[in-house]
Amino acid sequence: MLSFYETSALRRALIQPLPSNIQALLRRRINRILEDGLKVATCIFEAAAWHYAVRVECRCRQEGLFEAHGLWWKFERKGWSDDFRDARRRFYCKACSQRYGRKVRPVIIETSNKPPRHCFPLPDEREWRRAVSRFRG
Ligand SMILES: [Zn+2]
């Protein structure tokens, strides 16, 4: 569940002069978090451990929903940081990238309880257990 401080940080972000479409995205994000009572994951691993999908959303509102265990394993194998702030840079919107001729990154990366639409190969049991014990340690 989102703490009071996290909610107020998101609300403060709304007061700052952001483009109106980004403000609308943030506002919808706050509402969704308050409605669903989702735990707020900060990385792909947490999303997987808590059985959420990972959802990215472009400024054009196109969304991608990824199965989190397979996504985590893909990042792990490539040696990429799965922290949401870093992981955001590994995604891009196909439609916008074609339109603008450069890679357009999502404005939001978060957990979701919608069913995932993109599934990558899963880590084997041993790899996953090793990651879980690293996480707890
Ligand atoms: Zn887009």
Boltz pocket constraint, residues with backbone or C-beta under 6 A from the ligand:
constraints:
  - pocket:
      binder: B
      contacts: [[A, 58], [A, 59], [A, 60], [A, 61], [A, 62], [A, 93], [A, 94], [A, 95], [A, 96], [A, 97], [A, 104]]
      max_distance: 6.0
